[in-house]
Amino acid sequence: MHPTLPLLIKTDFPPLTRRRLETLQVNLGYTCNQSCLHCHVAASPQRTEQMDAETIDLVIAVLQVRRVETLDLTGGAPELNLHFRRLVAAARALGVRVIDRCNLTILSEPGHEDLAEFLAAQGVEVTASLPCYSAANVDRQRGDGVFERSIAGLQRLNALGYGAPGSGLVLNLVYNPQGPSLPPAQGPLQADYQRELAQHFGIRFNHLFALANMPIQRFGSTLVNKGTFDSYMTLLRSAHRDENLDTVMCRSLVSVDWQGFLFDCDFNQMLALPAALKAPEGKAGRAHLRTLLHTDGAGSAIRVANHCWGCTAGQGSSCGGALEPAGPLARAA
């Protein structure tokens, strides 16, 4: 796989400053039951990195000390972490909003047959990957049979009340373009998804998030192989909008890797660009979850590189979809 950091590190992207910590986005490990082309984490069944029990305990401590509003769980497939359910239950007991970034097929994996029921019982918000409402497009990007299993997973979540008005069980879907292009406008695309999924499969959901593909890890390497890396970067930069700078997710979010180290966003985590927060008690070293027991990092500089243009291009892109003045993650509720 081609490393893309050397192609991204030199940048004139506008400087950004961190605000109060509202969201802790935790990557529980890179193990996944799928291996998708667009995955900026390069997760797969062959990856073995997993957050351990001690680091999970630190996550819970930070949620309590910092009074974090949202715990956003990612992977790989976050549910494959042995401590996933304990973390979710502890966070919900603290009144923390929990988001599970679910690939849907995990709901039918052996040993996870009761996962959907657990998520519903805990009131977990499910943000599910479904890059298209077409079987051919989904299977091309994610593997044969993934669409059928994804539809079955959505129907199971619906049966538990997810996506139903007044249920309090939020179900969001995530769209990624098939290649080096910007996602279409989120509103009309959401209407298309709602119409097609309801008509053909009886599926309902709350929101669709349209995310731009980041030129890093597996997708970035594919761009390099095909000779389209530079043209994609030109597209991202030419579509930049200054108004998106105010609501990029890194303003109020800290990303945590499976070892507990801190990053300004999930993309910086995959590029090994650590957050510029001070280490615990002024000690030398990289910022870690222990750092957040002492400070939330408000006022510190955010590490930027050329991939950041992907978050401010067009309608803007973040883990909560298109950027809006109210903030993408706040809008998802």
N, C-alpha and C positions, 0 to 999 in steps of 0.2 A: 504494500500500500504506500502511495506517495505521501510524504509529509507535506502539509500545506502551510504550516506556521511560517516558514521562511518566506513564503509568498504573501503573507498577510501582515507581518509584524510592523513593517514600515508604513505609517499611515498619517494622514492629516485629518482623521475623523475628529469632530469637535470634542473638547474635554467634557467629562461628566462628573458630577459629585453625588455621593450617596446621601440619601435621606434616612429617616427613621426606619428601622427594620420592621417590616410587616409580614413578610413571607419567607419561610425557611424551605428551600427546595432541596430535598435530600435524595441523592442517588444511592439506592440500597444495594447496587451491584450491577455488573455488566452481563450476568447470565440471563439469557432469554430463550424462549422456546421458538423464536423466529430469527431470521437473519435478513433484514430488509435493505435494499439498495440505498434508500435515502437516509438511513440511520446515521446520525452524526456521532453516535456513541460507539458504533461498530460492535454492537451487542450481538451475541449469538449463543447457541447451545454449548459451544466450546469454551466460552469465557467462564472463569471460575471466581473472579473477584466478588466478594460479598462482605457487607458491613457486619461486624461482629457484635456480640451482646454488650460489651463495654461501651462501644461507640453509640449504640442505640440508647443506652442509658444517658449518655451525654446529650443526645438529641432531646430527650424528654426533659432533662434539666434545663436546657436552653429555652425550650418552649415555655417553661414555668417562670424562669428568672426574667426573661425578656418580654414575657406576655405576648408572644408571637400570635398573630391573628390566624395565619394560614400555614398548614404543613402540606407541602406539595411533594408527593412521593413519585419518584421516577426510577428508571433502570436503563437497560435491560427490562425485564419484567419484574417490577418491584415485589410482586406477590411471591416470587420464588425465594425471597429472603426468609430464612427460618424464623426471624423475629418480627416479620411484617405485622402479624395480627396483634402481638403484644404492643407494638409501637402505636398502631392505630387506636387500640382501646385506651391506651394511656393518654394519647393526645385528645381524644374525644371526651375523656373524663375531665380534662382541663378546660373543656369548652372550645377547643381549637377546631377550626374548620379544616377538614382533611380532604385532599384531592388525591385520587388514585389514577395515575396515567396508565390505563389498562389497554392491552392490545386485543382484548376480547377473546382470542383463542385460548388464553390461559384459563378461562372459565370452564373449558372442557378437557383440560389436561388431567391425567390421573393424579389423584391426591388433592385435587382442588375442586372437587364436585360441589362442595358447599360454600365456595368462595363468594358467589353472588349473594347468597343469603346472609353471609357475614357482613358484606359491604352494606347491604340494606339495613340490617339490624343496627349497625353503627352509624347510619346516616352519612356514609362516605359519599362525596361527590365523585362521580366517575367521569373521567375525560378519556374517551376511547378513540383509538386510531381507526379511521376508515377512509383511506385516501381517495375513494371514489364510490359511487353507488352502482358501478358496473363490475360484474364478476371478472371479466377479462382483464380490466385495468388493475384491479386489486391483486389478482393472482399473479400478474406480470411483475408487479412491484414487490409482493410479499411472499409469493410461493403458491403452488397449486393447492387448492382446497381452502385457502385462508378466507376467501370471501364467504363461502358457505358456513364455515365455523363462526365467522364474525357475525353474520346475520342471526345464527342460532343464539349467540351470546347476547345480542341486543334484544331478541325476543324474550329471552330468559329474564333480563333486567327489567324489561317492560312488564312482564308478568308479576314482578315483585313491587311494581309501582313506580319505577324509574321513568322520568319523563312525563308522568301524569300530573295535570294541574292540581295543585293543592297537596300533593303527596310529600313535598319537602325533599324528595329524592331527585337530585339533579343529574342529568345525563347529557354530556356534551360530546360532540364528535370533532375529530381533527382531520383536516384536508391538507395534503402536501401535493404540489405539482409533480407530474411524472418525470420532469427533466429540468433543464436550466432555464426556467421561466418564472415570472412572478405569479402568485396566485391571483385568480380573478377577484372582483369585488365580493366581499364576504356576505353581504346581505342577499343579493340575488342568488348566489351559490347556495346559501342556506335554504332558500325557498325551493330550489331545485331538489336538494337532498330530501327535504321534508315531503315534497310531493311524490318523488320516486319511491322512497322507502315506505311511505304510508300506502301508496297504491299497490305496490308489488309484494310487500312483506308485512304490512300492518304495523310498522315500527314508528314510534314517536320519540322525539328527543327535544332538549331545551335550546341548545345553541350549537352552531357550527363555528369552529375556529379555523381560519385559513392561515397557514404558516408557510413562509418562504423556506426553501431548502438552504441550509448553510454550506458554504464551500469548504467544509472540513471533514476529516475522517473519511468514511467510505464514499460519501457523495463527492467530496472534494477530490479524492483520488481518481474517481471516475471521470471528473471533468478534466483533470490533467491528462489522463490516458487518451481521451477523445480530442484533446487540443482545444477545449472550449472553456478552460478556466478563465482566461483573460477576458473573453467576451461576456461571460457571466458576471464577472466583477464590474465590467463597464456598465452592464445593465443595472446592477444594484446601485452603483454610485449615481448613475444618471437619473435614477428614479427617487433619489433621496429627497425627503421633505423635512425642513427644519422643525415644523410643528410636532413631529413625532418624537423629537428629542426629550420632551417633557414627560412622556409617559412610557418610556422604555422600561422594561421590567427590572433592570439592574438598579434603578433608583431606590427601590424599597425591598429588594430581594437579595438574599445570600444563598449561593449554591454550595452544597456540601458533597464531597465525594465519598466513596465507600470507606475511606480511611479516616474521615472526619475533617479533612482539610478544606479550607474555604476558598471560594472563587466568586467573582462578581456575577457570573451567569453560568448556565450549563454548557454553553459553547466555549467559554474560556476554560472551563474545567477540562473539556476534551482536548484543548490546545495546550494544557499545562501552564496556563497563565494565572498564577495565584493572586488572590485579592491582596490589596496593599494595606490591609489592616495590620496593626502591630500585634506581635506575638504576645502570649499571656505574660502579664507583669513586666513588660518591657524586655523580656528575654529574646535572644536572637532566634530566628527560625521562622518557618511559615505559619501563617495564621491558621488556627485550628478551632474546632468547636469550643474548646476551653477559652479561647479569646472572647467568645460571645458571652461568657459568664461575667466578663468585666466591662464590655462595651458593645454597643450595637453598630459601631463604625460610622455613625452619622457624621457627615462632613468630610469623610475621606474620599480620595480620588478613585475613580473607577478605571480599571485597565481597559484600554480600547485598542483595537487593531482593525484591519480592513474588512474583516467579516462583519463588523458592526453595521456597515452600510445595509446589510440584509435586514436589520431590525427597523430601519427608518425608510426603506424603499416603498414607494407607492402608498398603500393604505397603512403601512407599518405592520410589523410582525413580531409577535412575542409568544410566550407559552400560553397566553390567553387570547391568541388570535390578533385581529386587527386592532391597532391602537386607537383609543378614544380618550377625550379629556378626563373622563371619570377614572381611567386606569383599567387595563385589560383584565386583571385578576379580580378586581372588585366587580366588574361588570358581569362576570361569569355566574355570580350567585343567583 
